[in-house]
Amino acid sequence: MKEPQPRAIHLKDYAPPAFRVETVDLDVDIREDHALVRAKLEIRRNAAGPLVLDGDELELVSVALNGKPVPYKVTEDKLTVAEVPDSFTLETVSRIVPQKNTKLEGLYATKHGFVTQCEAEGFRRITWFVDRPDVMARYTTTVRADPKKYPVLLSNGNLIASGEGWAKFEDPFPKPSYLFALVAANLELLREGNLSIYVEPGNLDQAGWAMDCLKRAIAWDEKRFGLKLDLEEYKIVAVGDFNSGAMENKGLNIFNTRYVLARADTATDVDYLNIDRVVAHEYFHNWTGNRVTCRDWFQLSLKEGLTVFRDQEYGADTYSRAVTRIQEVRSLRANQFPEDAGPMKHPVRPQSYQEIRNFYTMTVYEKGAEVVRMQHTLLGEEKFQAGMRLYFERHDGQAVTCDDFVQAMQDASGIDLQQFKRWYDVAGTPVLSCIACTKSSVVTAWPSWRLKYRRIPAWNFSSPSSVCCMRTTSAPFSYTVMV
Ligand SMILES: [Zn+2]
């Protein structure tokens, strides 16, 4: 097989998709040595041109348009149908081999069954699709597998029908393809109310802590952000062979066992804390990432920076705010600062990429969270929460950009953040000199500071050498810069 030539994709070239997929009716039949995938897509034209669907290692069996055969062209990674009406149903049947899928993207085998990983571009390894995050569709999924080997069948949304060896799910929320998930496996279940944690056989005694964490995260998000669980069923699946840490698929999170399983005699305090933060992080994505998602992968920090900020705040509210912050800043200095000063440096919102998988970085996640934290510091909790409410009011069910987020913060607060947006587009770490300017003989706990730039990346601020005074908050470390 010929390796494709690396090709850079640029943010400036973004254009809306030529076709939108409104509904997806998927039937995945997992057999002994392959799986057959039947996909029925309701598609609507958005712009002129042929229909081009993405695929990766799919063996195309058949294509039908409105129930009839249609001429098409297929290559390794594209299925093109030149002549299509403005609104139509496209049905494809493809054969995939999850048993031999060693890329661990799309549908693949684990020790006790099959799971999926579709972020960023794994869905195209399951079926032909307009595989980009700004195509949000409603999914109905039927999973079929040998009931003796794989008794647990799951997908996003609610179970609407089932029988021996099959189950059908309907997800009421439109979602991008990267949030699709499917599981067919032999698993054990810990269930409380509408919350389920599935683990591999023999691990059930280690799932209790993750369940506690999930309940705590749900209660915190409702109290601090006013965001409620919008699902009838919330499921977590933990398998040893899951390669991506944890994934926030709508209503069906898939985790590596190290972020779910803990028992006092085998897990450390750090293990317990990591589970708490990761379970919370994936849960918080249900709103910041899933209800409002990214327009394109350049906006990855829209969901990751914001959700890391939210899980940091969850940690601060749940444990010691000061200790939590010290740990986060230590990690930022040890890991993100070198990235930002080295050959791999890139802005929180990169301008181009050849392979999006390489941008799941400390900069996009951790610096992205700091950029959100600065907005929180500038606005204060009340106005920041007003900004969050406005963001959801405007963009619920949409795929948007980092600019849309900052705009909501600006409009809700009345604070001009136009210049602030540059934090998203410039790499590098500013260096400040900091002199305490409290002259009073009374030493206050948190004096004012005079800040001066010593080194600053190519910010191009309107007053690049400006000096500002700020008062620190009660947090032990804060690097908000006001210009
Ligand atoms: Zn995340």
Boltz pocket constraint, residues with backbone or C-beta under 6 A from the ligand:
constraints:
  - pocket:
      binder: B
      contacts: [[A, 281], [A, 285], [A, 303], [A, 304], [A, 307]]
      max_distance: 6.0
